[in-house]
Amino acid sequence: QLQLQESGPGLVKPSETLSLTCTVSGGSISSSSYYWGWIRQPPGKGLEWIGSIYYSGSTYYNPSLKSRVTISVDTSKNQFSLKLSSVTAADTAVYYCASLKRIVGANPFDYWGQGTLVTVSS
Amino acid sequence: DIQMTQSPSSLSASVGDRVTITCQASQDISNYLNWYQQKPGKAPKLLIYDASNLETGVPSRFSGSGSGTDFTFTISSLQPEDIATYYCQQYDNLLITFGQGTRLEIK
């Protein structure tokens, strides 16, 4: 059973870059059975998909965030990472990492990290 | 981009009631539709994938149906532990959109 854990600063200043890492355990990030993704949730609001990555490095981003987002993978550490540049208060949210199960069909998010709150404030 | 319209945004029902939530896609997504349950302070949990397939370990009172643009999520007999917010999520060529969520409360 996969386990995912987000890590990174809980406070980021406006205009700076938010950086988070997700560490995967219980399985290999190089598995062909999974994509890996980031999702965020502003306080009291709904879920927003940020982007996804395959172990080969292929990336897929939410068009509304694409200009500010970079997702990368480090197979040697079994980790994948998120960078979101030029942050504002609107980027304050709980950030989740999750696995997307590669099946024929809807590739659901089947395992999730516990989430980490990132606040953008000076 | 594919937009997902989920309704209602909130719902109050009694224990034992049948509860239905709908999700409409802005274009045909075949059956590429998943449903999640999120309890306060917790990560979402996958309940239904590919519109109608029950995830392993999920109680059979949860079900999903639909294809194309119109989808339905049903709890056949509401239990107190089902109090949560429910989200639909579509998958189209690795681009993903969530519905706005339905907050379910006990009457």
Interface residues (C-beta under 8 A of the other chain):
Chain A: Y35 G37 G46 L47 E48 W49 S52 Y60 N62 P63 Y96 A98 K101 I103 G105 A106 N107 P108 F109 D110 W112 G113 Q114 G115
Chain B: D1 N31 Y32 L33 N34 Y36 Q38 A43 P44 K45 L46 Y49 D50 A51 E55 Y87 Q89 Q90 Y91 L94 L95 I96 T97 F98 G99 Q100 G101
